[in-house]
Amino acid sequence: MPIHTLPIEVIHLIAAGEVIDSLGAVVRELCENAIDAGATRITVSLFPDRWRIRVADNGSGIELADLQQAATAHSTSKIDDRDDLFHITSLGFRGEALHSLAQLANLEIYSRPRHSCDGWHLVYNHQGEVVRQQEVAIAPGTAIDVADLFGDWEARREGLPNLNCQLRQVQTVIYHLALCHPHVNWTIEQQHRPWFQIIGAKTTQQIIPQILPKVRVDDLHHVEITARPLNQLQERLELELQQAQATSQTYRAIAAPKLSAAPEAESKIQLTLGLPDRCHRHRLDWVKVAVNGRIVRAPELEQTIVSGLARTLPRDRYPVCFLHLQIPPHYIDWNRHPAKVEIYLQQVEYWQAQVAQALDRALNLQAETDDDDRSSRIGKLLAVAEQQGAYHIPQRSITNTNDGDGLGLLELRAVGQVLNTYIIAEHADGLWLVEQHIAHERVLYEQIVSAWQLLPLEPPIILSHLSERQIEQLQQIEITIDPFGEGLWAIRTAPAPLLMREDLAAAITELSQGGDLQAAQVAVACRCAIRNGTSLSLPEMQSLLDRWQRTRNPRTCPHGRPIYLAFKESSLARSFRRHWVIGKSHGI
C-alpha cells in the first residue's frame, strides 16, 4: 500500500486510544478536571458491567458557551499558546480528555456555574458535537456521564484485564489523587452501593491511614520545608565565580549561570513519612513521589528516600513515604507520556538535596512533639481559666535545649536505670525508656560511617583456619591480610574502634563472615557499644542521651530496632485514672 494521509476520524481514534485506555484512565481524566475546577467534594459512580462511569463535583461549573465547545478536539481553558506548555499550573491542559471520551463512548455533561441559576444538560456525538441541549435544575458544579465505553471497540474491551483488576486500578487512581489533594472529600459508589470514602483533611498525614488501615496517624510524621528559589542560588554561585575568577573575563562569561530576570516563587516540599520504629512494609510499594499535584515516576528522588532511610528499618522491610514537590512549573516538562506519569525534571540533584534535608527533619526526635504549638495552646487555655476564676497558675514553659550547633535537643533528663539496661529519662511530656546498648550503637555507627579508618596492627593478629570466602571478604572491606605459614594468616590492619579491644581476633573473625562495608560498620558499632547489664552513672546516662539525640536517625538502631519507648503524661494519667473527680472517686 502506498503512503497516504490518514482520515481525520482515524487520527482522532488513535489519539483517543492513547489517552483513554481503561476505566481508570476515564476516572483520572475526569477527576483531574474536577480538581482543576476547585472541587472539594467528588463523587465517582461506577457501573462496570455497563462500562459506565459518572463523576460529579461541586466545582466552579461550566458556562453554556464553553459546554458547547468542551468536547471538540484539543479544546481547553488551561493554556493559550506554545509558551504555556512549559508553565503548566493545572492537572489537565492538552484538551484531549473530553474529545477522546466522545470518540470512545456516549458522553453527557450536566453543569451549572456557581454564579448562575441556570443548569444545562448536553449530549455529544462521537465527533464531540452537541446533539441535544436542555436546561435542567441541578446544584452548582459538574457531572459527567460516560456510558458504553469502547462500545465500538470490542477488541479493546476483550484485551483489557478483568473488571476486578480495573476496579483496583480505579481505586489506585483515586488514592493517588487523594494523597496529592488531601482537602478533597471522595465518595466512591459501585452499582449504586457505597464502595469506599476518603474524608478530606489538612495534610496527607490524615489521608494515609484511610488508605492503609493498619497505619495510625501517630505512626506518621508530616513536615514541610520551603526551598530557597534557585535563582537566588544562581546569584550566589555567580558572585563566587566572579570573586574566584576576577581576572578571567572569558572564563566568567562561559561559566557564569544565566539568571532569570523575574523573581522566582519559593518551592515547597511536603513529606509524610512512616516513622521507621513504627511503620514499614514488606515490599517497596509505598514510596510515592508527586510533583505539582500529580504522582509521577521519579527514580532519582525515590532512590534518595530509600538511601536516606538505609539502616533505619528492620531487615527486608521498606518505608512508607509520600513526597510532594510544589515547584515552579518551568522546571517541569509534562510532555513525555500521554498519562503524564513521567516527566522531565530539571535540577534533579538540587531537589535530591532538598528531599534529604526534609528526611533529616522528619527523622529528628524533635519532630515528634510540636512543642511550640502545644505550649501556645496550653497557654491560651490557662489564660482563659484564670480570667474566669480567682486564682493564678504559674505557667511552665516547654522548651528545647540547644547544643550550640543550632540543633534543638529535647529536654531529656536521665533519672535512673532499670535492670542495667534501660535508661529512664524524664521529659516535659512524660517519660521515656531508652535501651542503652542500641542507643549507643546508633551513636557509634554514625561516627564510624563518617570517619571509617583502618589502622595498622603492631604486632599483627594471627588467625587460622580461614576459608577462601572469609579471606575474600576481609579483602573486600580492605583489611590487609597476608599468608603467615601453613593455614595461618596475618591481619595487619583493623578498624580504628577495634584497635584496643581484647576481643580483636573474635571481631575480625566476625567481619570475615560476610556482608558489605556497611554491614561491617554495623558489626563494629554493635561490638563496641555499651553492653546491656552495664551499670552507668547519671552523668554517663545524660551524656549518652545527649549524644544519641544528635544522631541523624535517632529512632532506630542500624538493625532497625526501636531505641526508645515513650510514655506520655496523658497516658499515665488515664492509667491512674487521674481524670476522675476526687470527691466522686472517694464515694462522697
C-alpha positions as CSV (number, residue, x, y, z in Angstrom):
1,M,0.0,0.0,0.0
2,P,1.4,3.4,-0.9
3,I,2.0,6.0,1.8
4,H,-1.1,8.2,2.3
5,T,-2.6,10.6,4.9
6,L,-4.9,9.0,7.4
7,P,-8.5,10.2,7.5
8,I,-9.1,12.7,10.3
9,E,-11.5,10.3,12.2
10,V,-8.8,7.6,12.3
11,I,-6.3,10.2,13.6
12,H,-8.8,11.1,16.4
13,L,-9.4,7.5,17.3
14,I,-5.7,6.7,17.5
15,A,-5.2,9.7,19.8
16,A,-8.3,8.8,21.9
17,G,-7.0,5.3,22.4
18,E,-3.7,6.6,23.8
19,V,-5.4,9.0,26.3
20,I,-8.2,6.6,27.3
21,D,-7.1,3.0,27.7
22,S,-9.2,1.8,30.7
23,L,-11.8,2.6,33.3
24,G,-9.0,4.0,35.4
25,A,-8.0,6.5,32.7
26,V,-11.5,7.8,32.5
27,V,-11.7,8.3,36.3
28,R,-8.3,10.0,36.2
29,E,-9.1,12.5,33.5
30,L,-12.5,13.4,34.8
31,C,-11.3,13.8,38.5
32,E,-8.4,15.9,37.5
33,N,-10.7,18.3,35.6
34,A,-12.9,18.4,38.8
35,I,-9.9,19.3,40.9
36,D,-8.8,22.0,38.4
37,A,-12.4,23.4,38.8
38,G,-11.8,23.9,42.5
39,A,-14.0,21.0,43.7
40,T,-13.9,19.9,47.4
41,R,-16.4,17.1,47.0
42,I,-16.1,14.5,44.2
43,T,-18.5,11.5,43.8
44,V,-17.5,8.7,41.4
45,S,-20.2,6.2,40.5
46,L,-19.1,3.0,38.7
47,F,-21.2,0.6,36.7
48,P,-18.5,-1.9,35.4
49,D,-21.0,-4.3,33.8
50,R,-22.3,-1.5,31.6
51,W,-18.9,0.2,31.1
52,R,-20.3,3.4,32.5
53,I,-18.7,6.0,34.8
54,R,-20.2,9.1,36.3
55,V,-18.1,11.8,38.1
56,A,-19.9,14.6,39.9
57,D,-18.2,17.5,41.7
58,N,-19.1,20.8,43.4
59,G,-16.5,22.8,41.4
60,S,-17.0,26.1,39.6
61,G,-19.1,24.6,36.8
62,I,-19.0,25.4,33.1
63,E,-20.7,28.1,31.1
64,L,-23.1,27.1,28.3
65,A,-20.8,28.5,25.6
66,D,-17.9,26.5,27.0
67,L,-20.0,23.4,27.2
68,Q,-20.9,23.6,23.5
69,Q,-17.2,23.5,22.7
70,A,-15.8,21.3,25.5
71,A,-15.8,18.0,23.6
72,T,-14.3,19.3,20.4
73,A,-10.7,18.3,19.6
74,H,-7.9,20.0,21.6
75,S,-10.3,22.4,23.4
76,T,-9.1,23.6,26.8
77,S,-9.3,26.6,29.1
78,K,-5.9,25.8,30.7
79,I,-3.4,27.1,28.1
80,D,-3.3,29.5,25.2
81,D,0.0,29.2,23.3
82,R,3.1,27.2,23.0
83,D,4.9,29.0,25.8
84,D,2.2,27.8,28.2
85,L,3.3,24.2,27.6
86,F,6.3,25.0,29.8
87,H,4.4,26.7,32.5
88,I,1.7,24.2,33.3
89,T,-0.1,25.0,36.5
90,S,-3.1,22.7,36.2
91,L,-3.7,18.9,36.0
92,G,-5.3,19.0,32.6
93,F,-4.0,21.1,29.8
94,R,-4.0,19.3,26.5
95,G,-7.7,19.4,25.7
96,E,-7.8,15.7,24.8
97,A,-9.9,14.1,27.6
98,L,-13.5,15.0,26.7
99,H,-13.0,14.7,23.0
100,S,-11.4,11.3,23.5
101,L,-14.3,10.2,25.7
102,A,-16.7,11.4,23.0
103,Q,-14.8,9.3,20.4
104,L,-14.9,6.1,22.5
105,A,-18.2,6.3,24.5
106,N,-21.5,8.1,24.9
107,L,-20.8,11.4,26.6
108,E,-23.2,13.6,28.5
109,I,-22.4,16.6,30.7
110,Y,-24.6,18.3,33.4
111,S,-23.2,21.6,34.7
112,R,-24.2,24.8,36.5
113,P,-21.8,27.7,37.2
114,R,-21.7,28.8,40.8
115,H,-22.8,32.4,40.0
116,S,-25.7,31.3,37.7
117,C,-29.1,29.9,38.4
118,D,-29.2,28.0,35.1
119,G,-28.0,24.5,34.7
120,W,-27.6,22.7,31.4
121,H,-27.6,19.1,30.1
122,L,-25.7,18.5,26.9
123,V,-25.3,15.2,24.8
124,Y,-22.5,14.8,22.4
125,N,-21.9,12.7,19.3
126,H,-18.6,10.8,18.6
127,Q,-17.1,13.9,16.9
128,G,-17.7,15.9,20.1
129,E,-20.6,18.0,18.6
130,V,-23.7,18.8,20.6
131,V,-26.7,16.8,19.5
132,R,-29.0,17.7,22.4
133,Q,-29.2,20.6,24.8
134,Q,-31.7,21.3,27.5
135,E,-32.0,23.4,30.7
136,V,-32.1,21.4,33.9
137,A,-32.3,22.1,37.7
138,I,-29.0,21.0,39.3
139,A,-26.8,22.1,42.1
140,P,-23.7,24.2,41.2
141,G,-20.9,22.0,39.9
142,T,-20.5,19.5,37.1
143,A,-21.5,15.9,36.5
144,I,-20.1,14.0,33.5
145,D,-21.6,10.7,32.4
146,V,-19.6,8.3,30.2
147,A,-21.5,5.2,29.1
148,D,-20.8,2.3,26.8
149,L,-17.1,2.9,26.9
150,F,-15.3,1.1,24.0
151,G,-18.7,0.1,22.7
152,D,-17.4,0.1,19.1
153,W,-14.0,-1.4,20.1
154,E,-14.8,-4.9,21.2
155,A,-11.2,-5.9,20.7
156,R,-10.1,-3.2,23.2
157,R,-12.6,-4.5,25.8
158,E,-11.5,-8.1,25.4
159,G,-7.8,-7.1,25.6
160,L,-8.2,-5.3,28.9
161,P,-7.7,-7.0,32.3
162,N,-10.8,-8.4,34.0
163,L,-13.1,-5.9,35.7
164,N,-11.7,-6.7,39.2
165,C,-8.3,-5.6,38.1
166,Q,-9.7,-2.5,36.5
167,L,-11.6,-1.6,39.7
168,R,-8.3,-1.9,41.6
169,Q,-6.7,0.4,39.1
170,V,-9.6,2.9,39.7
171,Q,-9.0,2.6,43.4
172,T,-5.3,3.4,43.0
173,V,-6.1,6.4,40.8
174,I,-8.4,7.9,43.4
175,Y,-5.9,7.1,46.2
176,H,-3.2,8.9,44.4
177,L,-5.3,11.9,43.8
178,A,-6.4,12.0,47.4
179,L,-2.8,11.9,48.5
180,C,-1.9,14.9,46.3
181,H,-5.1,16.9,47.2
182,P,-5.9,16.0,50.8
183,H,-8.5,18.7,51.1
184,V,-10.9,16.9,48.7
185,N,-13.7,14.6,50.0
186,W,-14.2,11.5,48.0
187,T,-17.3,9.2,47.7
188,I,-17.0,6.1,45.5
189,E,-20.0,4.1,44.6
190,Q,-20.3,0.8,42.7
191,Q,-23.7,-0.2,41.2
192,H,-25.4,2.5,43.4
193,R,-23.8,1.0,46.5
194,P,-21.1,2.7,48.7
195,W,-17.7,1.3,48.0
196,F,-15.3,3.5,49.9
197,Q,-14.9,7.0,51.1
198,I,-12.0,9.3,51.9
199,I,-12.6,12.3,54.2
200,G,-10.7,15.4,53.4
201,A,-8.0,16.7,55.8
202,K,-5.4,19.4,56.1
203,T,-2.4,17.2,55.3
204,T,-1.6,13.7,53.9
205,Q,-0.9,12.5,57.4
206,Q,-4.7,12.1,57.9
207,I,-5.2,10.6,54.5
208,I,-2.7,7.7,54.5
209,P,-4.4,5.9,57.5
210,Q,-7.7,5.9,55.4
211,I,-5.8,4.1,52.6
212,L,-3.6,1.8,54.8
213,P,-5.9,0.7,57.6
214,K,-3.1,-0.8,59.8
215,V,-1.3,2.6,59.8
216,R,-2.3,5.1,62.5
217,V,-1.9,8.9,62.4
218,D,0.7,8.7,65.2
219,D,2.8,6.3,63.1
220,L,3.4,9.1,60.6
221,H,5.1,12.4,60.7
222,H,4.4,15.3,58.2
223,V,7.0,18.0,57.6
224,E,7.0,20.9,55.2
225,I,10.1,22.9,54.2
226,T,10.4,25.9,51.9
227,A,13.3,25.6,49.5
228,R,15.3,28.7,48.5
229,P,14.5,29.9,45.0
230,L,17.0,28.5,42.5
231,N,17.7,32.0,41.0
232,Q,19.0,33.1,44.5
233,L,21.4,30.1,44.5
234,Q,22.5,31.0,41.0
235,E,23.1,34.6,42.1
236,R,25.3,33.4,44.9
237,L,27.1,31.0,42.6
238,E,27.8,33.8,40.1
239,L,29.2,36.0,42.8
240,E,31.5,33.2,44.0
241,L,32.7,32.7,40.4
242,Q,33.3,36.4,39.9
243,Q,35.3,36.6,43.1
244,A,37.4,33.4,42.3
245,Q,37.9,34.3,38.6
246,A,38.1,38.1,38.8
247,T,41.0,38.2,36.4
248,S,39.5,36.0,33.7
249,Q,36.7,37.7,31.8
250,T,36.5,34.9,29.3
251,Y,36.0,32.2,31.9
252,R,33.4,34.2,33.7
253,A,31.4,34.7,30.5
254,I,31.4,30.9,29.9
255,A,30.9,29.5,33.4
256,A,28.5,32.1,35.0
257,P,25.0,30.7,35.0
258,K,22.2,32.5,33.2
259,L,19.9,34.2,35.7
260,S,16.2,34.6,35.4
261,A,15.1,38.2,35.1
262,A,11.9,37.7,37.1
263,P,11.9,36.8,40.8
264,E,11.1,33.1,41.3
265,A,8.5,31.7,43.6
266,E,9.6,29.7,46.6
267,S,9.3,25.9,46.3
268,K,7.6,23.8,48.9
269,I,8.5,20.3,49.8
270,Q,5.9,18.2,51.8
271,L,7.0,14.9,53.2
272,T,4.8,12.4,55.1
273,L,7.0,9.6,56.5
274,G,6.1,6.5,58.3
275,L,8.4,6.6,61.4
276,P,10.8,3.7,61.0
277,D,10.3,2.4,64.5
278,R,6.6,2.1,64.0
279,C,5.6,1.8,60.3
280,H,7.1,-0.2,57.4
281,R,6.1,-2.7,54.7
282,H,7.2,-6.0,53.2
283,R,7.5,-4.6,49.7
284,L,8.9,-1.4,48.2
285,D,5.4,-0.3,47.0
286,W,4.8,2.8,49.2
287,V,7.5,5.2,48.3
288,K,5.4,7.7,46.2
289,V,6.6,10.9,44.7
290,A,4.2,13.7,43.4
291,V,5.1,16.8,41.6
292,N,2.7,19.8,41.4
293,G,-0.4,17.7,42.3
294,R,0.2,14.5,40.3
295,I,2.0,11.3,41.3
296,V,4.9,10.6,38.9
297,R,7.7,8.2,38.4
298,A,10.9,9.8,39.7
299,P,13.5,7.1,40.2
300,E,16.2,9.6,41.4
301,L,14.0,11.0,44.1
302,E,12.7,7.6,45.1
303,Q,16.3,6.3,45.5
304,T,17.1,9.4,47.6
305,I,14.3,8.4,50.0
306,V,15.3,4.7,50.2
307,S,19.0,5.6,50.6
308,G,18.2,8.2,53.3
309,L,16.3,5.6,55.3
310,A,19.0,2.9,55.0
311,R,20.0,1.3,58.3
312,T,16.8,2.6,60.0
313,L,14.4,-0.2,59.1
314,P,14.4,-3.9,60.1
315,R,15.8,-6.3,57.6
316,D,13.8,-6.8,54.4
317,R,11.4,-4.0,55.4
318,Y,10.7,-0.9,53.3
319,P,9.5,2.6,54.1
320,V,6.1,4.2,53.9
321,C,6.7,7.7,52.4
322,F,4.8,10.2,50.4
323,L,6.8,13.1,48.9
324,H,5.1,16.1,47.2
325,L,7.2,18.7,45.4
326,Q,5.5,22.0,44.6
327,I,7.9,23.8,42.4
328,P,7.9,26.5,39.7
329,P,6.3,25.0,36.5
330,H,9.2,25.9,34.2
331,Y,11.4,23.2,35.9
332,I,9.0,20.5,34.6
333,D,8.1,19.2,31.1
334,W,4.9,17.1,31.2
335,N,5.1,16.2,27.5
336,R,6.8,12.9,28.0
337,H,3.9,10.4,28.5
338,P,0.2,10.5,27.5
339,A,-0.8,9.7,31.0
340,K,1.6,12.4,32.4
341,V,3.2,9.9,34.8
342,E,6.7,10.5,33.5
343,I,8.2,14.0,33.4
344,Y,11.5,15.8,32.6
345,L,12.6,17.4,35.8
346,Q,15.4,20.0,35.7
347,Q,18.0,20.4,38.5
348,V,17.4,16.9,39.8
349,E,20.5,17.0,42.1
350,Y,19.2,20.1,43.8
351,W,15.8,18.5,44.5
352,Q,17.5,15.4,45.8
353,A,19.4,17.6,48.3
354,Q,16.2,19.2,49.5
355,V,14.5,15.9,49.9
356,A,17.4,14.6,52.0
357,Q,17.0,17.7,54.2
358,A,13.3,17.0,54.6
359,L,14.1,13.4,55.6
360,D,16.6,14.5,58.3
361,R,13.9,16.8,59.7
362,A,11.3,14.1,59.7
363,L,13.5,11.6,61.5
364,N,14.6,14.1,64.2
365,L,13.2,13.4,67.6
366,Q,12.1,17.0,68.0
367,A,9.7,16.4,65.1
368,E,7.6,14.0,67.1
369,T,6.4,16.7,69.6
370,D,5.1,20.0,68.3
371,D,6.2,21.8,71.5
372,D,5.7,25.4,70.3
373,D,2.2,24.7,69.2
374,R,1.4,22.7,72.4
375,S,2.8,25.5,74.6
376,S,0.7,28.1,72.8
377,R,-2.5,26.1,73.2
378,I,-1.8,25.3,76.8
379,G,-1.1,29.0,77.5
380,K,-4.3,30.1,75.9
381,L,-6.3,27.6,78.0
382,L,-4.7,28.7,81.2
383,A,-5.3,32.3,80.4
384,V,-9.0,31.7,79.9
385,A,-9.2,29.7,83.1
386,E,-7.5,32.5,85.1
387,Q,-9.9,35.1,83.8
388,Q,-12.9,33.0,84.9
389,G,-11.5,32.2,88.4
390,A,-9.8,33.9,91.3
391,Y,-6.5,32.0,91.0
392,H,-3.2,32.3,89.2
393,I,-1.3,29.4,87.7
394,P,2.5,29.8,87.2
395,Q,3.0,28.7,83.6
396,R,5.6,26.2,82.8
397,S,7.3,26.7,79.5
398,I,8.0,23.6,77.4
399,T,11.3,24.4,75.7
400,N,14.1,22.5,73.9
401,T,17.7,22.9,74.8
402,N,20.3,23.8,72.2
403,D,23.7,22.1,71.8
404,G,25.5,25.1,70.4
405,D,25.4,24.0,66.8
406,G,21.8,25.2,66.3
407,L,20.4,21.7,66.7
408,G,17.4,21.7,69.1
409,L,17.5,18.8,71.6
410,L,14.6,17.5,73.6
411,E,14.7,18.2,77.3
412,L,15.5,14.7,78.4
413,R,16.8,14.3,81.9
414,A,18.3,11.0,83.0
415,V,16.8,9.9,86.3
416,G,17.7,6.2,86.6
417,Q,18.4,2.8,85.2
418,V,16.3,-0.3,85.1
419,L,18.0,-3.7,85.1
420,N,21.2,-2.0,84.0
421,T,19.7,-2.0,80.5
422,Y,17.1,0.8,80.2
423,I,17.7,4.5,80.9
424,I,14.8,6.2,82.4
425,A,14.5,9.8,81.1
426,E,12.1,12.4,82.2
427,H,10.6,14.6,79.5
428,A,8.2,17.6,79.7
429,D,5.5,15.4,78.1
430,G,6.1,12.3,80.2
431,L,8.9,9.7,80.5
432,W,11.0,7.6,78.1
433,L,12.7,4.3,78.4
434,V,15.9,4.2,76.3
435,E,17.7,1.0,75.6
436,Q,21.3,1.9,76.3
437,H,23.1,-0.6,74.0
438,I,21.2,0.2,70.8
439,A,21.2,3.9,71.6
440,H,25.0,3.8,71.9
441,E,25.2,1.6,68.8
442,R,23.4,4.3,66.8
443,V,25.8,6.9,68.0
444,L,28.9,4.8,67.2
445,Y,27.5,3.7,63.8
446,E,27.1,7.2,62.5
447,Q,30.5,8.2,63.9
448,I,32.1,5.2,62.2
449,V,30.4,5.9,58.8
450,S,31.5,9.5,58.8
451,A,35.1,8.6,59.8
452,W,35.8,5.0,58.7
453,Q,39.5,4.3,59.2
454,L,41.7,1.2,59.1
455,L,44.9,1.4,61.2
456,P,48.0,-0.8,61.2
457,L,48.3,-3.5,63.8
458,E,51.7,-3.9,65.6
459,P,52.1,-6.8,66.1
460,P,49.6,-8.3,63.6
461,I,46.8,-10.6,64.6
462,I,47.3,-14.2,63.6
463,L,44.2,-16.2,62.6
464,S,44.0,-19.8,61.5
465,H,41.6,-22.0,59.5
466,L,40.2,-19.1,57.4
467,S,38.2,-20.3,54.4
468,E,38.8,-18.8,50.9
469,R,35.5,-17.0,51.2
470,Q,36.5,-15.4,54.5
471,I,39.8,-14.2,53.1
472,E,37.9,-12.6,50.1
473,Q,35.5,-11.0,52.5
474,L,38.3,-9.3,54.5
475,Q,40.0,-8.2,51.3
476,Q,36.7,-6.7,50.1
477,I,36.4,-4.4,53.1
478,E,40.1,-3.6,52.5
479,I,41.6,-5.2,55.6
480,T,45.2,-6.2,54.9
481,I,45.7,-9.9,55.2
482,D,48.8,-11.9,54.3
483,P,49.8,-15.6,54.4
484,F,51.8,-16.4,57.6
485,G,52.5,-20.1,57.2
486,E,50.5,-23.2,56.6
487,G,46.9,-22.5,57.5
488,L,47.9,-19.2,59.2
489,W,47.0,-15.6,58.2
490,A,48.4,-12.3,59.5
491,I,45.8,-9.5,59.9
492,R,47.9,-6.2,59.5
493,T,45.1,-3.6,59.6
494,A,41.8,-3.3,61.6
495,P,39.0,-0.7,62.0
496,A,40.1,2.0,64.4
497,P,37.4,1.4,67.1
498,L,38.5,-2.2,67.4
499,L,42.2,-1.5,67.8
500,M,42.4,-1.6,71.6
501,R,39.8,-4.2,72.3
502,E,40.8,-7.5,73.9
503,D,38.4,-9.4,71.6
504,L,40.0,-8.1,68.4
505,A,40.6,-11.5,67.0
506,A,37.0,-12.5,67.5
507,A,35.9,-9.2,66.0
508,I,38.0,-9.8,62.8
509,T,36.6,-13.3,62.5
510,E,33.1,-11.9,62.7
511,L,33.8,-9.4,60.0
512,S,35.0,-12.2,57.8
513,Q,31.7,-14.0,58.0
514,G,30.1,-11.9,55.2
515,G,28.4,-8.7,54.2
516,D,29.5,-5.4,52.5
517,L,31.3,-2.5,54.0
518,Q,28.1,-1.1,55.6
519,A,27.4,-4.4,57.3
520,A,31.0,-4.4,58.6
521,Q,30.5,-0.9,60.0
522,V,27.3,-2.1,61.8
523,A,29.1,-5.0,63.2
524,V,31.9,-2.8,64.6
525,A,29.4,-0.4,66.1
526,C,27.4,-3.3,67.7
527,R,30.5,-4.9,69.2
528,C,31.9,-1.6,70.6
529,A,28.6,-0.3,72.1
530,I,27.8,-0.4,75.8
531,R,26.6,-3.9,76.7
532,N,23.3,-4.4,78.4
533,G,23.9,-5.2,82.1
534,T,26.5,-2.4,82.4
535,S,25.8,0.0,85.3
536,L,26.0,3.7,84.3
537,S,26.2,6.8,86.5
538,L,23.7,9.6,86.0
539,P,26.3,11.8,84.1
540,E,27.1,8.9,81.8
541,M,23.4,8.3,81.1
542,Q,22.9,12.0,80.4
543,S,25.9,12.1,78.1
544,L,24.6,9.1,76.2
545,L,21.1,10.7,75.9
546,D,22.5,13.9,74.5
547,R,24.8,12.2,72.0
548,W,22.1,9.9,70.9
549,Q,19.7,12.8,70.2
550,R,22.3,14.4,67.9
551,T,22.4,11.5,65.6
552,R,20.7,11.8,62.2
553,N,18.4,8.8,62.7
554,P,17.7,8.5,66.4
555,R,14.6,6.4,66.2
556,T,16.1,3.1,65.4
557,C,19.4,1.3,65.6
558,P,21.3,0.3,62.4
559,H,19.4,-3.1,62.5
560,G,16.0,-1.3,62.6
561,R,15.1,-2.0,66.2
562,P,13.3,0.9,68.1
563,I,15.6,2.6,70.5
564,Y,13.1,4.2,72.9
565,L,9.6,3.8,74.3
566,A,7.7,6.9,75.2
567,F,5.0,7.2,77.9
568,K,3.1,10.4,77.6
569,E,1.8,12.1,80.7
570,S,-1.8,11.9,79.3
571,S,-1.5,8.1,79.0
572,L,-0.1,7.8,82.5
573,A,-3.0,10.0,83.8
574,R,-5.5,7.7,82.2
575,S,-3.8,4.6,83.6
576,F,-4.0,6.0,87.1
577,R,-7.5,7.5,86.5
578,R,-6.3,11.0,87.4
579,H,-9.2,12.4,85.3
580,W,-11.7,11.2,88.0
581,V,-13.3,13.9,90.2
582,I,-11.7,13.5,93.6
583,G,-15.0,13.6,95.6
584,K,-16.7,11.0,93.4
585,S,-13.7,8.7,93.4
586,H,-13.9,8.6,97.3
587,G,-17.7,7.9,97.2
588,I,-18.5,11.4,98.6
